[in-house]
Amino acid sequence: MSDLPDFERLAQAASAAGLATSPSELHGVICGLLATGHGQEDASLLGILSAHAEQPQGLGADLGGDLILWRDAARDGFAGTGLDLVLLLPGDEEELGLRVAALGQWAEGFLVGFGTGAAGINDSQLSPGVQEALSDLSAISQVSTPEEEDEEQEQLLEQVTEHCRVSALMIYTDLVMKPASKPDDAPSKPTRH
């Protein structure tokens, strides 16, 4: 992960491109798309991100290239066996309020990416686990900034961040990995002979 551009670099590139959308939110969109099996093609992904950020002229080469690197890392994190998905969030040296807000933005972006990638899928087609994970991410996207910075708040942020990460992995596994592992000619119900 050390080869990836950090949050600060992406925030500066986003600001230089005139974006009001945070890098965390854009990364959430990427992860939401990937969790539905979409976002693999660079041009399509950058088009979706540009539309989300309300940048019809595009994101710019630097920011676009950095986001593609993060997409590749997220794709590897989803597909790997080590549950290596890393969320693009400010570093621990940043104030707690900024990190909490960024996590809420990541969750909001994930829901946007999921909604884009899962267009045409009814809620009834989703497993109860996916529905619960999406509900949790929706609640997290509405998070408010804590008034105090203390160890308890830090631990809570760490737990909620891990919950977001695991929820994204579970959604990906349910929607992308399970269908991919089922042979096309396998009967949907066991048969008796």
N, C-alpha and C positions, 0 to 999 in steps of 0.2 A: 504494500500500500504506500510505501514511501515515495514511489515514483508518481503518485497521483498529485495533482495540484490541490493545495489545501483550501479550506473554506475562505480564508482571507483573500487569496489570489482570485478565487471565483467571485467573491463579493466585489472586489475592485474591478474586475472585468465586466461584471453585470452593471455596475455603476457607470463605467466608462461607455457602455453601450446604451445607457439611458433606461435601464430596466428598473422597475420598482419591485420586481419579483425577486425573492431571496434565492440564493443557491440551494438552500435546503428544500425549498418548495419545488424548484426545478428537478432536484434529485428525487424527491418524492413522486413527481409525475413519471419520471423514468422508471422507478421501481414499480409503480402501479401498472404501467404498461407491460413491463417484463413479467409481472405476476400473472398477467392474462395471456402471455405468449406473444405479445406484440412489442414493438420498439426496437426490433433487430436491425432494420435498415436505417442507415445514417440520415439520408435525406428526409425520409418520412418522420423520423424522430425529431429532427431539427425543425421541421415544419410544425409539428404538434407543439413543441416547446415555444417556438416563435409565436404561434397563435395564442397559447396560454399566457405568455408574457406581453401580449398585445404589441408585438413587434413585427408588423407585416414585412418590413425590409430584411428581417432575419436577425440573428443574435450576434453576428460578427464572427470572424474566423477564429479569434483567440478563445472566446467564450464557447463557441460551438465545438471547437476541438477539445477543450477541457471537459465539456459535458459528455462528449463521446468517450473519452477515457474513463469517466465515472460510470457511464453506461456499461462499458466493457467489464469494469471491475464488479459492478452489480450483477451483471449476467453471470460472471464467474462465481460470485458469492452465492447466487441462487442455485446454480447447477452443481457446485462443489459438495463434497461430502462432509466438510468441516463446518458447515453453517457459518461461512465467512463473510456474510453480507455486512458491510459497514455503511452506516448512515452518514451522509454529508452534513455535519453539524459543526458549529464553532468549537474551538478547543476549550479544554477545562480552565484555561487561564482567563477566559472571558467571563464577564459577570453572569450570575445565575439567570437573571431575567432575560438576557439575550439568548442564552442557551435554551431556556424553556420556550420562548417565543419561536425559536428556530425549529424545535421539535414539533410544536403545533403546526408550523408552516409545512414541515415535511409530511406530517399526517394528512394535512389538507391536500397537498400535492399528490400524495399517494392515492387519495380518493378520486381526484380528477383523472389521474392516469388509469386507475382501475375502471372508472366509468367510461372513459374513452375506449379502452381495450375490450371491455366487456359489454359494449353496446349490443343490444339485442338479446342479452341473457336476462331472464326474469329472476327475481329474488328466489322464487320457489325452486329454481334449478341449482341454487347454491346450497352447499351442505350447511348444516347448523353451525359448524365450526367457522366457516367462512363468514356467514352472516354475523356471528358474534364478534369476530375479529374486525369486520368492517364497522360494526356499531362502536366498538372500543376506539378505533381510529377516528371515527367521527367525533366522539367525545373528547379525545385528545386534541383534535384540531381546534377545539373551542377553549383550550386551556388559557387560564389567566396568569399573569406574571406574579410570582410570589412577592409578598411585601418584605419578607426577611430572607437574608442569606445565612443559613446555618447548615450544620452537618446533616440534620434530618431532611432538609429540603434537597441537599445534594444527593443523598441516598435515594430519595423519592424520584428525582429526575433520572438517576441511573436505572432504577427499576422500570420506570415508564419507557425509557429509551429501549431497554432490552425487550420489553413487551411489544413495542412497535416493530422491532427487528424480527422477533419470533413470529409475530402475526403476519408480517410480509412473507416470511419463509413458508409459513403454513399455507397461506393463500396460494403461493406459487406451487407448492407441492400438490395441493388439492386440484388446482386448475390446469397445471401444465405437466407435472411429473406423472400423476396418476393416469390421466388419459394416454400419455405417451407410452406408458409401460404396459398398457392393455393391448394385446394383439388385435388387429382389425377383424380377424375372422373368429375371435373368441365369442362364444355365446354370452349374452348378457346375464343369463341365469343358468345355474348348473342343470345338466340334463341327466336323466337316469337311463341306464341301459339294461 
